Amino acid sequence: MNAIIYARQSSGKDDYSESVETQLENCRKLAERETLNVIGCYFDLNTSGKTYPVGAESVAGHDTAFQEWFKQQTGTKMYRSGLGEVFKHLKEADFIIVDEMTRLYRPVTRSFLESFVNQKLTEHSVQILQCKGGKLDLKQFDQQLIQMLKNQIQDEAIANQKKKSKEQFRKMRDAGLQCNGAKMFGIRYLGNRQLEVIPECAEVIRFIYNEIAAYRPYSAILRDVNQKFRHCFKRYCYETSFYSIARQPIYCGYQYNSRHELIRNIQMTGKEIISYELWEKVGKILDSKKKNPPVRAKKHWLPVSGMMFCGHCGGKLTCQIDRGKLFYHCNKVNLTRERECSQSRIRFQGSEKSCALYEALYPVLLFGLRQRLEKNLNALQEKDSLREMENKLDIMKNKEQELFELFVNGIITRDQMEDILIKHKSERQILQLKVQHLNGINTGELEHEREVILPDLYARIKLRALENGEYEQLLRETVRSITVYDQHIVLDLIAGELVIPRKKVGNRKSFPDWKIQDDCSEGKSFFHFEEYSSLVRICYRSGREKVLLNDNKIIFTEE
């Protein structure tokens, strides 16, 4: 009689396993004792017994219990090639020899895996021969039932053991102990809950923290670490390792408990690598840079790219460098291209004597400032009404509770209660979101923005002295598109359409210079005034009188 040997181990190396070698040896000895002819030996390394064999992909794809289980796993092996080979030769075999039944499969609750494997074996009249458990014929109903009960009991026992282990780990973590073997850079686990600091790695940790605290660029720190301390890493220190080290509280003798609260670590008491103050300072630096990332230096700064269009054919304008200067031009090469497309060529930045697109767009940024001012004032007004909203929310909750009591007492039916609750549900959800939003607003930050940040931006717009990041952010908040014609450009703004003329200076086309005039009552700045009654007038000096855009508070004219 013919037999196929199969072995499996769930963790270890992908190329060799002593466990698998031992299983195969036990199976061969059993085959000799039973005088069976072994026609094949197959195995799967580093693979869970809850995975399907290769060839059963369609079944696994419809197995929702298996799919949900696999999403929670860290491994990437979804199918077993060794078991797939076993199934290919079932027609030739009478027995499958395994060390014990769990090597063949470990069923997932509500999964099809157990039924699938059992069906394949009974279909080909193949019995299971276990080194630890004896012979199993799944065609026999009693044996099949007993095996199913064993699998279920074993699955529940493993689940309970995992639950107990997690609970034990949680208790140890809340008691200030590292219970995961301390898998972190610079810390070695000695067993018996003892941790040891690796001296050469501690030097790297101190270097990283001190350099971040000195506000050095991360890329420069990472480069120095790889040059000076490369021997401390397997190959290199990558960005992920760098940030992991910079965020790890164990180095200052602290750790997070199960509620993500910072507590003292017992094992590192007296072995701290850095001070808590240094760790806290580095954390604040990392958070501030993440919240306000610096504008990255580019070879060419292109704030208007993607919003420039040709006024003659409607195609997007692309940038080009001509004698070191940045231009936008129509590069639409197709049958719709017109001869006038060349007239939509426009220079991005000018000089002291000429005003190009970059300079001409500066006054338009005032719309972005005004929008920020309005949001600021609205947030302050809503903050004043927060208490009123919270009271309204409490009243709605009380009414819903009264309604539920009426239903419990049998005064109204379930349908009547649900009809009333549906009407209140959407209103209550909107109010809850608004209250959560307002609770997160810092009044001091809003006042600082209105009193300091916005006036400073306004003053620097008048001086054409914005940083690139500030300019681009305001521009994107204000301008939707820019259409370029021979004699003018058309801006699609949040406040309406604005046409800015172009003028010819020598052989070049530029824009008229401009000035900003304030009309502020009592000498107050436009962005200080809460009543928002002051007026700003932008005048493009084109030599003719015309109102370009009247937005009530911001007026564009030609003079």
C-alpha positions as CSV (number, residue, x, y, z in Angstrom):
1,M,0.0,0.0,0.0
2,N,1.2,3.5,-0.9
3,A,1.6,6.4,1.6
4,I,2.5,10.1,1.4
5,I,4.4,11.7,4.2
6,Y,3.6,15.4,5.1
7,A,5.2,17.6,7.8
8,R,4.8,21.2,8.8
9,Q,6.1,23.8,11.2
10,S,4.5,27.2,11.9
11,S,7.6,29.4,12.7
12,G,11.3,29.4,12.1
13,K,13.5,29.6,9.0
14,D,12.2,29.3,5.5
15,D,15.0,27.0,4.3
16,Y,15.5,24.5,7.2
17,S,13.7,23.3,10.3
18,E,14.9,20.7,12.8
19,S,11.2,20.2,13.8
20,V,10.3,19.2,10.2
21,E,13.3,16.9,9.9
22,T,12.3,15.2,13.1
23,Q,8.7,14.8,11.9
24,L,9.8,13.3,8.6
25,E,12.1,10.9,10.4
26,N,9.3,9.7,12.7
27,C,7.0,9.3,9.7
28,R,9.5,7.2,7.8
29,K,10.0,4.9,10.8
30,L,6.2,4.5,11.0
31,A,6.0,3.7,7.3
32,E,8.6,1.0,7.8
33,R,6.8,-0.6,10.7
34,E,3.5,-0.6,8.7
35,T,5.4,-1.9,5.6
36,L,4.0,1.0,3.5
37,N,5.5,2.2,0.2
38,V,6.3,5.9,0.5
39,I,5.7,7.6,-2.8
40,G,6.4,11.2,-1.7
41,C,7.6,13.4,1.1
42,Y,6.3,17.0,1.3
43,F,6.5,19.7,3.9
44,D,5.7,23.4,4.5
45,L,8.1,25.6,6.5
46,N,7.1,28.7,8.5
47,T,3.4,28.2,7.6
48,S,0.3,28.2,9.8
49,G,-1.9,25.0,9.8
50,K,-4.9,27.3,9.4
51,T,-4.0,28.1,5.7
52,Y,-5.4,26.3,2.6
53,P,-3.4,24.2,0.2
54,V,-2.3,25.6,-3.1
55,G,-5.1,24.8,-5.6
56,A,-7.9,25.7,-3.2
57,E,-7.7,29.5,-3.8
58,S,-11.4,29.7,-5.0
59,V,-12.7,28.0,-1.8
60,A,-10.4,30.2,0.4
61,G,-11.7,33.3,-1.4
62,H,-15.3,32.6,-0.4
63,D,-14.3,31.6,3.2
64,T,-15.1,34.8,5.1
65,A,-13.9,33.3,8.5
66,F,-10.5,32.4,7.0
67,Q,-10.2,35.8,5.3
68,E,-11.0,37.6,8.6
69,W,-8.4,35.5,10.4
70,F,-5.7,36.1,7.8
71,K,-6.2,39.9,8.0
72,Q,-5.1,39.8,11.6
73,Q,-1.9,37.9,10.8
74,T,1.5,39.3,10.3
75,G,2.7,36.6,7.9
76,T,2.2,36.7,4.2
77,K,1.8,33.0,3.4
78,M,-1.8,32.4,2.5
79,Y,-1.5,28.9,0.9
80,R,0.6,25.8,1.5
81,S,2.5,24.5,-1.5
82,G,3.6,21.3,0.2
83,L,0.0,20.3,1.1
84,G,-1.0,21.2,-2.5
85,E,1.5,18.6,-3.8
86,V,0.0,16.0,-1.4
87,F,-3.5,16.7,-2.8
88,K,-2.2,16.2,-6.4
89,H,-1.2,12.6,-5.6
90,L,-4.1,11.5,-3.5
91,K,-5.4,9.2,-6.3
92,E,-2.1,7.2,-5.9
93,A,-2.1,6.9,-2.1
94,D,-3.9,4.9,0.6
95,F,-2.5,6.8,3.6
96,I,-1.2,10.2,4.6
97,I,1.4,9.9,7.3
98,V,1.8,12.9,9.7
99,D,3.5,13.3,13.1
100,E,0.1,14.3,14.6
101,M,-3.1,15.7,13.3
102,T,-2.4,19.4,13.9
103,R,0.4,19.1,11.3
104,L,-2.3,18.5,8.6
105,Y,-4.5,21.4,9.7
106,R,-5.7,23.6,12.6
107,P,-9.3,24.6,11.8
108,V,-10.5,28.2,12.2
109,T,-13.9,28.5,13.8
110,R,-16.6,28.6,11.1
111,S,-14.0,28.1,8.4
112,F,-14.4,25.6,5.5
113,L,-10.8,24.3,5.8
114,E,-11.6,21.2,8.0
115,S,-14.5,20.2,5.8
116,F,-12.5,20.8,2.6
117,V,-9.6,18.6,3.7
118,N,-11.8,15.8,5.1
119,Q,-13.9,15.8,1.9
120,K,-10.8,15.4,-0.3
121,L,-9.5,12.5,1.8
122,T,-12.8,10.6,1.9
123,E,-13.4,11.2,-1.8
124,H,-10.1,9.3,-2.6
125,S,-10.5,6.8,0.3
126,V,-7.3,8.0,1.9
127,Q,-6.8,7.3,5.6
128,I,-4.6,9.3,8.1
129,L,-1.8,7.6,9.9
130,Q,-0.4,9.5,12.9
131,C,2.8,8.9,14.7
132,K,1.2,10.2,17.9
133,G,-2.4,9.2,17.7
134,G,-2.8,6.1,15.5
135,K,-4.9,5.5,12.4
136,L,-7.9,7.7,11.5
137,D,-10.5,6.8,8.8
138,L,-12.7,9.8,8.1
139,K,-15.2,7.6,6.2
140,Q,-16.2,6.2,9.6
141,F,-18.8,8.6,11.1
142,D,-17.8,8.0,14.7
143,Q,-14.1,8.6,14.0
144,Q,-14.9,11.8,12.0
145,L,-17.2,13.0,14.8
146,I,-14.6,12.4,17.4
147,Q,-11.9,14.2,15.4
148,M,-14.2,17.2,14.9
149,L,-14.8,17.4,18.6
150,K,-11.1,17.1,19.3
151,N,-10.4,19.9,16.9
152,Q,-13.0,22.1,18.4
153,I,-11.8,21.5,21.9
154,Q,-8.2,22.1,20.9
155,D,-9.1,25.3,19.1
156,E,-11.0,26.6,22.2
157,A,-8.1,25.6,24.4
158,I,-5.7,27.6,22.2
159,A,-8.0,30.6,22.2
160,N,-8.3,30.5,26.0
161,Q,-4.6,30.2,26.4
162,K,-4.0,33.2,24.1
163,K,-6.6,35.2,26.1
164,K,-4.9,34.3,29.4
165,S,-1.5,35.2,28.0
166,K,-2.8,38.6,26.8
167,E,-4.3,39.2,30.2
168,Q,-1.0,38.3,31.9
169,F,1.0,40.5,29.5
170,R,-1.4,43.4,30.2
171,K,-1.0,43.0,34.0
172,M,2.8,42.9,33.6
173,R,2.7,46.0,31.4
174,D,0.6,47.9,33.8
175,A,3.0,46.9,36.6
176,G,5.9,48.6,34.8
177,L,7.5,45.5,33.2
178,Q,8.5,44.9,29.6
179,C,7.0,41.6,28.7
180,N,7.8,41.2,25.0
181,G,11.4,40.3,25.2
182,A,12.4,43.9,24.9
183,K,12.7,43.9,21.1
184,M,14.1,47.4,20.8
185,F,17.4,48.9,19.8
186,G,20.0,49.1,22.5
187,I,18.2,46.9,25.0
188,R,19.0,43.2,25.5
189,Y,16.6,40.8,27.3
190,L,18.4,38.5,29.7
191,G,15.5,36.4,30.8
192,N,13.8,36.3,34.2
193,R,12.4,39.8,33.5
194,Q,15.9,41.3,33.4
195,L,17.0,44.0,30.9
196,E,20.5,45.0,30.0
197,V,21.7,48.2,28.2
198,I,24.1,47.6,25.3
199,P,26.9,50.2,25.9
200,E,27.9,50.9,22.2
201,C,24.2,51.3,21.3
202,A,23.6,53.6,24.3
203,E,26.1,56.0,22.7
204,V,24.1,56.0,19.5
205,I,20.9,56.7,21.4
206,R,22.5,59.7,23.2
207,F,23.9,61.0,20.0
208,I,20.5,60.9,18.2
209,Y,18.6,62.6,21.1
210,N,21.2,65.3,21.6
211,E,21.4,66.1,17.8
212,I,17.6,66.4,17.5
213,A,17.4,68.6,20.6
214,A,20.0,70.8,18.9
215,Y,17.5,71.2,15.9
216,R,19.8,69.6,13.4
217,P,18.1,68.3,10.2
218,Y,17.0,64.6,10.5
219,S,18.7,63.7,7.2
220,A,22.1,65.1,8.5
221,I,21.7,63.2,11.8
222,L,20.9,60.0,10.0
223,R,23.9,60.4,7.7
224,D,26.2,60.9,10.7
225,V,24.8,57.9,12.5
226,N,25.5,55.7,9.5
227,Q,29.0,57.0,9.2
228,K,30.0,56.8,12.9
229,F,27.9,54.0,14.3
230,R,27.2,51.7,11.3
231,H,28.7,48.8,13.2
232,C,25.8,48.9,15.7
233,F,23.2,48.1,13.0
234,K,22.8,45.0,10.8
235,R,23.3,47.1,7.7
236,Y,22.2,50.7,8.0
237,C,20.1,52.9,10.3
238,Y,17.0,53.6,8.2
239,E,14.4,56.3,8.8
240,T,12.0,53.9,10.5
241,S,14.6,52.9,13.0
242,F,15.6,56.5,13.5
243,Y,12.1,57.6,14.4
244,S,11.5,54.5,16.5
245,I,14.5,55.3,18.6
246,A,13.5,59.0,19.0
247,R,10.0,58.0,20.2
248,Q,11.0,55.2,22.7
249,P,10.4,56.2,26.4
250,I,12.2,53.1,27.7
251,Y,15.5,54.9,27.2
252,C,14.6,57.4,30.0
253,G,13.1,54.7,32.3
254,Y,9.5,55.0,31.3
255,Q,7.0,52.9,29.2
256,Y,3.3,53.0,28.2
257,N,0.8,50.9,30.0
258,S,-2.3,49.2,28.4
259,R,-4.2,52.5,28.5
260,H,-1.3,54.3,26.8
261,E,-0.4,56.2,29.9
262,L,3.3,56.9,30.7
263,I,4.5,55.0,33.8
264,R,7.9,54.2,35.3
265,N,9.6,51.0,34.0
266,I,10.9,48.9,36.9
267,Q,13.6,47.1,34.9
268,M,15.3,50.2,33.7
269,T,15.5,52.0,37.1
270,G,19.1,53.2,37.6
271,K,20.0,52.2,34.0
272,E,18.5,55.2,32.1
273,I,20.4,56.2,29.0
274,I,18.9,59.7,28.7
275,S,17.0,62.0,31.0
276,Y,13.2,62.3,30.9
277,E,13.5,66.1,30.1
278,L,15.6,65.3,27.0
279,W,13.1,62.6,25.8
280,E,10.2,65.0,26.4
281,K,11.9,67.9,24.5
282,V,12.7,65.6,21.5
283,G,9.1,64.5,21.4
284,K,7.9,68.1,21.3
285,I,10.3,68.8,18.4
286,L,9.1,65.8,16.5
287,D,5.5,66.8,17.0
288,S,6.0,70.4,16.0
289,K,7.8,69.4,12.8
290,K,5.1,66.9,11.9
291,K,2.4,69.5,12.5
292,N,4.2,72.3,10.6
293,P,6.5,70.6,8.1
294,P,9.0,73.0,6.5
295,V,8.7,73.8,2.8
296,R,11.2,71.5,1.0
297,A,13.7,73.2,-1.2
298,K,13.0,72.5,-4.9
299,K,15.2,73.1,-8.0
300,H,12.4,75.3,-9.3
301,W,9.5,76.6,-7.2
302,L,6.2,76.1,-9.2
303,P,3.3,77.4,-7.1
304,V,1.0,78.0,-10.1
305,S,1.5,74.7,-11.9
306,G,-1.7,72.9,-12.7
307,M,-3.8,76.1,-12.7
308,M,-2.5,77.8,-15.8
309,F,-4.5,77.6,-19.1
310,C,-4.1,79.0,-22.6
311,G,-6.8,81.5,-23.4
312,H,-6.9,80.5,-27.1
313,C,-7.0,76.7,-27.1
314,G,-7.9,76.0,-23.5
315,G,-4.9,73.7,-23.0
316,K,-2.8,73.7,-19.8
317,L,0.4,75.7,-19.8
318,T,3.6,74.0,-19.1
319,C,6.8,75.5,-17.6
320,Q,10.1,75.9,-19.4
321,I,13.4,77.5,-18.5
322,D,14.7,80.1,-21.0
323,R,18.1,81.6,-20.2
324,G,17.7,80.8,-16.5
325,K,14.2,82.4,-16.3
326,L,10.9,80.5,-15.7
327,F,8.2,80.8,-18.3
328,Y,4.8,79.2,-18.9
329,H,3.7,78.4,-22.5
330,C,1.2,76.5,-24.4
331,N,2.6,73.1,-25.5
332,K,-0.5,71.4,-26.8
333,V,0.6,69.7,-29.9
334,N,-2.6,68.5,-31.7
335,L,-5.0,69.6,-34.5
336,T,-6.8,72.1,-32.2
337,R,-3.6,74.2,-31.6
338,E,-4.0,77.7,-32.9
339,R,-1.4,80.2,-34.1
340,E,-2.4,82.6,-31.3
341,C,-1.3,80.0,-28.6
342,S,2.2,81.5,-28.7
343,Q,0.8,84.8,-27.3
344,S,-0.2,83.0,-24.1
345,R,3.5,82.7,-23.1
346,I,4.0,84.4,-19.8
347,R,7.0,85.0,-17.5
348,F,6.6,83.8,-13.9
349,Q,9.0,86.1,-11.9
350,G,10.0,89.6,-12.9
351,S,12.8,92.0,-11.9
352,E,13.0,95.3,-10.1
353,K,12.0,97.1,-13.3
354,S,9.2,94.8,-14.4
355,C,6.2,93.1,-12.8
356,A,5.6,89.5,-13.8
357,L,2.9,87.0,-12.8
358,Y,4.4,86.3,-9.4
359,E,4.3,90.0,-8.4
360,A,1.0,90.7,-10.1
361,L,-0.8,88.0,-8.0
362,Y,0.3,89.4,-4.6
363,P,-2.8,91.6,-4.0
364,V,-5.1,88.7,-4.9
365,L,-3.7,86.9,-1.7
366,L,-5.8,89.3,0.4
367,F,-8.9,87.2,-0.4
368,G,-7.2,84.3,1.3
369,L,-6.4,86.5,4.4
370,R,-10.0,87.7,4.5
371,Q,-11.2,84.1,4.3
372,R,-9.0,83.2,7.3
373,L,-10.2,86.3,9.2
374,E,-13.9,85.3,8.7
375,K,-13.2,81.7,9.8
376,N,-11.4,83.1,12.9
377,L,-14.3,85.4,13.8
378,N,-16.9,82.8,13.2
379,A,-15.1,80.3,15.4
380,L,-14.9,82.8,18.2
381,Q,-18.6,83.5,17.9
382,E,-19.4,79.8,17.9
383,K,-17.2,79.3,20.9
384,D,-19.3,81.8,22.8
385,S,-22.4,79.7,22.0
386,L,-20.8,76.4,23.1
387,R,-22.5,76.3,26.5
388,E,-25.9,76.9,24.8
389,M,-25.2,74.0,22.4
390,E,-24.2,71.7,25.2
391,N,-27.4,72.5,27.1
392,K,-29.4,71.9,23.9
393,L,-27.7,68.5,23.5
394,D,-28.5,67.6,27.1
395,I,-32.2,68.5,26.6
396,M,-32.3,66.3,23.5
397,K,-30.8,63.3,25.4
398,N,-33.4,63.8,28.2
399,K,-36.2,63.9,25.8
400,E,-35.0,60.7,24.2
401,Q,-34.8,59.1,27.6
402,E,-38.4,60.2,28.4
403,L,-39.5,58.8,25.1
404,F,-37.9,55.4,25.9
405,E,-39.7,55.4,29.3
406,L,-43.0,56.0,27.5
407,F,-42.3,53.0,25.3
408,V,-41.3,50.8,28.3
409,N,-44.6,51.8,30.1
410,G,-46.6,50.9,27.0
411,I,-47.9,54.4,26.4
412,I,-46.5,54.5,22.8
413,T,-45.6,51.8,20.3
414,R,-42.2,50.9,19.0
415,D,-43.0,52.4,15.6
416,Q,-44.1,55.7,17.1
417,M,-40.9,55.8,19.1
418,E,-38.7,55.0,16.1
419,D,-40.4,57.7,14.0
420,I,-39.7,60.4,16.5
421,L,-36.1,59.2,17.1
422,I,-35.3,59.2,13.4
423,K,-36.2,62.9,13.2
424,H,-34.0,63.7,16.2
425,K,-31.1,61.5,15.3
426,S,-29.6,63.6,12.4
427,E,-30.0,66.8,14.3
428,R,-28.4,65.4,17.5
429,Q,-25.4,63.9,15.5
430,I,-24.8,67.3,13.8
431,L,-24.9,69.0,17.2
432,Q,-22.6,66.5,18.7
433,L,-20.0,66.9,16.0
434,K,-20.2,70.7,16.4
435,V,-19.7,70.5,20.1
436,Q,-16.7,68.2,19.7
437,H,-15.2,70.6,17.2
438,L,-15.7,73.6,19.4
439,N,-14.3,71.9,22.4
440,G,-11.1,71.4,20.4
441,I,-10.7,75.1,19.6
442,N,-8.2,77.1,21.6
443,T,-9.5,80.7,22.0
444,G,-6.0,81.9,22.8
445,E,-4.6,80.6,19.5
446,L,-7.5,82.2,17.6
447,E,-6.9,85.6,19.2
448,H,-3.1,85.3,18.5
449,E,-3.8,84.5,14.9
450,R,-6.2,87.5,14.5
451,E,-4.0,89.9,16.5
452,V,-0.5,88.9,15.3
453,I,-0.3,86.4,12.5
454,L,-2.8,87.8,10.0
455,P,-1.6,91.5,10.4
456,D,2.0,90.3,9.9
457,L,1.0,88.5,6.7
458,Y,-0.9,91.5,5.5
459,A,2.1,93.8,6.1
460,R,4.4,91.4,4.2
461,I,2.0,91.2,1.3
462,K,2.2,94.9,0.9
463,L,6.0,94.6,0.9
464,R,6.0,91.5,-1.4
465,A,8.0,89.7,1.3
466,L,6.2,86.4,1.9
467,E,7.9,83.1,2.3
468,N,7.4,80.7,-0.6
469,G,5.3,78.4,1.5
470,E,3.1,81.2,2.7
471,Y,2.6,82.6,-0.8
472,E,1.7,79.2,-2.3
473,Q,-0.7,78.3,0.5
474,L,-2.6,81.6,0.2
475,L,-2.6,81.3,-3.6
476,R,-4.1,77.8,-3.5
477,E,-6.8,79.0,-1.1
478,T,-7.7,82.0,-3.3
479,V,-7.2,81.2,-7.0
480,R,-9.0,78.3,-8.8
481,S,-7.5,78.9,-12.3
482,I,-5.5,81.4,-14.4
483,T,-6.3,81.8,-18.1
484,V,-3.7,83.7,-20.1
485,Y,-4.5,85.9,-23.2
486,D,-2.4,88.2,-25.2
487,Q,-3.6,91.4,-23.6
488,H,-4.7,90.2,-20.2
489,I,-5.1,87.3,-17.8
490,V,-8.4,86.1,-16.2
491,L,-8.3,84.8,-12.6
492,D,-11.1,82.6,-11.4
493,L,-11.2,83.6,-7.7
494,I,-13.2,82.6,-4.7
495,A,-14.6,86.1,-4.8
496,G,-15.4,86.2,-8.5
497,E,-13.6,86.8,-11.8
498,L,-10.8,89.3,-12.0
499,V,-9.2,90.5,-15.3
500,I,-5.6,91.9,-14.9
501,P,-4.2,93.7,-18.0
502,R,-0.9,92.9,-19.5
503,K,1.3,95.7,-21.0
504,K,4.1,95.7,-23.5
505,V,7.5,97.0,-22.3
506,G,10.0,97.0,-25.1
507,N,9.9,93.5,-26.5
508,R,8.4,91.9,-23.4
509,K,5.0,91.8,-21.9
510,S,4.6,92.5,-18.2
511,F,2.0,93.6,-15.7
512,P,1.3,97.2,-14.4
513,D,2.7,97.9,-11.0
514,W,0.2,98.1,-8.1
515,K,-0.3,99.7,-4.7
516,I,-2.5,98.9,-1.7
517,Q,-4.5,101.7,-0.1
518,D,-6.1,101.3,3.4
519,D,-9.3,102.9,4.5
520,C,-9.3,102.1,8.2
521,S,-11.4,103.9,10.8
522,E,-9.7,105.0,14.0
523,G,-6.3,104.0,12.6
524,K,-7.0,100.3,13.2
525,S,-5.5,97.7,10.9
526,F,-7.9,95.9,8.5
527,F,-7.1,92.6,10.2
528,H,-7.6,93.9,13.7
529,F,-11.0,95.2,13.2
530,E,-13.7,92.7,14.4
531,E,-16.6,94.7,12.9
532,Y,-14.8,94.2,9.6
533,S,-15.8,97.7,8.3
534,S,-12.5,98.9,6.9
535,L,-11.8,98.9,3.2
536,V,-8.8,97.9,1.1
537,R,-8.3,99.3,-2.4
538,I,-5.8,97.8,-4.9
539,C,-4.8,100.0,-7.8
540,Y,-3.0,98.6,-10.9
541,R,-1.2,101.5,-12.5
542,S,-2.2,100.9,-16.2
543,G,-2.8,104.5,-17.1
544,R,-6.6,104.2,-17.4
545,E,-9.5,104.3,-15.0
546,K,-11.6,101.1,-14.6
547,V,-13.1,99.0,-11.8
548,L,-11.7,95.5,-12.2
549,L,-13.5,93.8,-9.3
550,N,-15.7,95.2,-6.5
551,D,-16.0,92.8,-3.6
552,N,-17.4,95.4,-1.2
553,K,-14.4,95.2,1.2
554,I,-11.7,94.6,-1.4
555,I,-11.8,96.7,-4.6
556,F,-9.5,96.2,-7.6
557,T,-9.2,99.2,-10.0
558,E,-7.0,100.5,-12.8
559,E,-5.6,104.0,-12.6
